[in-house]
Amino acid sequence: MMKDSCVPATSGEEARNPAGSIPVATIVSMSVVTLGYILVSAALTLMVPYWTISASAALPEAFSSIGLNWAKYVVSIGALCGMTTTLFGSLFSLPRCMYAMASDGLLFSFLGSINQKTQVPLTNLAISGISSALIALLFDLEKLVEFMSIGTLLAYTIVSASVIILRYRPPTTEETAATGVGAVVTDDSSQSGAELASPQSDTVELAMAGRLKPSFRWLSPLVGNCERGGAVSGAVFVFTCFSTALCIQLQFSSDEMRTGIWWTVLLAAFFIICLAGCLLIMVAHQQNTVGLRFKVPLVPLIPALSIFCNVELMVHLQALTWVRFIVWMALGLLVYFLYGIHHSKESDPTSSYSILMTSSEAGKGKWGSMHSSGPLPILSPSEEKTAAPTKPPNDISVDDKRPIIDEEEVPQ
């Protein structure tokens, strides 16, 4: 199921309308896969009792137990096809993740190159494929499954935390200029306060994003001096820490809690109260939903619940899995602090993420979120004479990989 959600998400730079198509593709793919898992599980438990299901070959053994020996071979062939599909899914998403990180300067620059003939990052494809094959050759399958599980759960935890932080972030300069917050406040000063405070106004929502709601002004002595969105970011971090502490206690002190030992119950109650306090601080702030075509419902409750469940599942993994994960994270942080942090293009206003398309292909339509205008219009001969000549851009940066449609010749 993880691969079905990663493939649409990593194709954002190649989508015509990523803000709308990626959420739809993710929801549809996850729904279809979930329904398939439910139907297969239902068929399996209807054939044999659940306590007799073989862990190594569930469906083939189930068909063999009811006398359908030929069906187990069909299922085995289907399993091989499914594993092959999973491998192709991994080789599709991982090179694109490496390409996006290299384009932002977080990884080495040669990983951000695109083959001119195939228009795919072949270097990333070869590196990821060979590395995956070596890891599969050297490690046991059970260890690989646990290692993949802890990485996936951590990624989902980061995504859930990012949803909360981004929902309460203050508007950027571009958003403020696009909606004209300053112009409305200064030019329409005669407008009544009731009209300005309308919940339907995007201007008011942008102006209040990241601030305390009027009904929670009593929290001002606690978080009133924080920057806009800073209190929510801190609350998310504290919530994650206390969730980890509570899950560790539930894992190692469950027997003491069942027997009613007072210090375990008191400590668990303290953790729960702290978690509720963090949620209260999040809810007390105004959200920023302007320009969002797809919004996660019930923020921050659903993302916070996702953080807690992911941490709970991670705590149940073996200690050696955590050791391997810590070593892998240490290597990643070493690359980041020695290279990525010094070459990051986050604060470079002239750079942008590249899309995996050439300029000639990008001229056919609106590819990716980097383009706000469609293809160049085809003018008639009479319109070409009356149209004002356009001045070619002179300040094109060599490092900017965005397609420059103005420099292409539009076929008549």
Beta strands, then each sheet from edge to edge (+ up, - down):
end
